[in-house]
Amino acid sequence: MLIETTSDLIRSYSAVTLTDGREACEAVLINDNALVISADTLALFRRAGDCCNELAGGFLRSLNFSDGVTLEAPFIDEHRAGYVGLTNNAVLLIGLNDVRMYLNKADALRNQNCIGELSLAQDTSH
């Protein structure tokens, strides 16, 4: 019997509508946190579904994209391991401690011109 294993850091993802009515994509990470990608923001939540419920209290932190960077639905084009190809050619690299955003695959491959970074560290004060 073969055991299937994967190195994907994203367990699943789906389209969601945020509480303010904006479209987004919620990616559930292997640690059960949710990474939410919208047209101009990347946000981290404690659990899947917290982004659609203001009373859940699961918001941890967010990163607003720099001027001129805008994504379009469905936001995620492809993913494998820690690589996430986004719409408009942008790329996320998910590591154990953070998520970094790049304008394109070449910059991500060379770890150059990072346009934003979001910590994945757990906030234990709550």
HUHU-V894738 format. One record per residue. N is the residue number from 1. RES is the residue in one letter. PHI is phi in radians with two decimals (NA if undefined). OMEGA is omega in whole degrees, -180 to 180 (NA if undefined). Layout:
# HUHU-V894738
((N/RES/PHI/OMEGA) (N/RES/PHI/OMEGA))
This chain:
# HUHU-V894738
((1/M/NA/178) (2/L/-1.60/176) (3/I/-1.79/-179) (4/E/-1.52/176) (5/T/-2.18/-180) (6/T/-2.46/177) (7/S/-1.79/180) (8/D/-1.10/177) (9/L/-1.58/175) (10/I/-1.79/179) (11/R/-1.35/180) (12/S/-2.84/174) (13/Y/-2.63/-179) (14/S/-2.73/177) (15/A/-1.30/177) (16/V/-2.39/172) (17/T/-1.97/-178) (18/L/-1.28/-177) (19/T/-1.07/178) (20/D/-1.58/176) (21/G/1.60/-180) (22/R/-1.33/174) (23/E/-1.36/178) (24/A/-2.72/174) (25/C/-2.16/179) (26/E/-1.83/179) (27/A/-1.83/179) (28/V/-1.53/-179) (29/L/-1.44/-177) (30/I/-1.16/176) (31/N/-1.63/179) (32/D/1.32/170) (33/N/-1.21/178) (34/A/-2.06/176) (35/L/-1.78/-176) (36/V/-1.93/-177) (37/I/-1.98/175) (38/S/-2.14/-176) (39/A/-1.03/-175) (40/D/-2.36/-175) (41/T/-2.55/171) (42/L/-2.08/-177) (43/A/-2.34/179) (44/L/-1.99/179) (45/F/-2.18/-179) (46/R/-1.09/-175) (47/R/-2.46/173) (48/A/-1.08/179) (49/G/1.61/-179) (50/D/-1.09/-178) (51/C/-1.23/-178) (52/C/-1.82/-177) (53/N/-2.42/-178) (54/E/-1.06/-178) (55/L/-1.44/-178) (56/A/-1.20/179) (57/G/1.19/-175) (58/G/-1.65/-180) (59/F/-1.16/178) (60/L/-1.87/-179) (61/R/-2.95/179) (62/S/-2.54/178) (63/L/-2.35/174) (64/N/-1.52/-180) (65/F/-1.16/179) (66/S/-1.19/180) (67/D/-0.94/177) (68/G/1.54/178) (69/V/-1.77/178) (70/T/-2.42/178) (71/L/-1.79/179) (72/E/-2.17/176) (73/A/-1.05/15) (74/P/-1.57/175) (75/F/1.31/179) (76/I/-1.76/176) (77/D/-1.61/-179) (78/E/-2.80/174) (79/H/-2.72/172) (80/R/-2.83/-175) (81/A/0.89/179) (82/G/-1.77/-179) (83/Y/-1.63/176) (84/V/-2.30/176) (85/G/-1.49/-178) (86/L/-1.81/175) (87/T/-1.12/-179) (88/N/1.08/175) (89/N/1.25/178) (90/A/-1.22/-176) (91/V/-2.39/168) (92/L/-1.90/170) (93/L/-1.99/-179) (94/I/-1.72/176) (95/G/-1.90/179) (96/L/-1.27/-175) (97/N/-1.93/-176) (98/D/-2.76/174) (99/V/-2.11/179) (100/R/-2.07/-179) (101/M/-1.98/179) (102/Y/-2.27/-180) (103/L/-1.26/-176) (104/N/-2.76/-178) (105/K/-1.12/-178) (106/A/-1.07/178) (107/D/-1.12/180) (108/A/-1.12/-180) (109/L/-1.06/-178) (110/R/-1.62/-176) (111/N/0.95/-180) (112/Q/-2.12/173) (113/N/1.03/175) (114/C/-1.07/-178) (115/I/-1.76/176) (116/G/3.09/-178) (117/E/-2.43/-180) (118/L/-2.25/180) (119/S/-1.23/175) (120/L/-1.77/-179) (121/A/-1.08/178) (122/Q/-1.33/175) (123/D/-1.57/-176) (124/T/-1.63/-178) (125/S/-1.41/-177) (126/H/-1.79/NA))
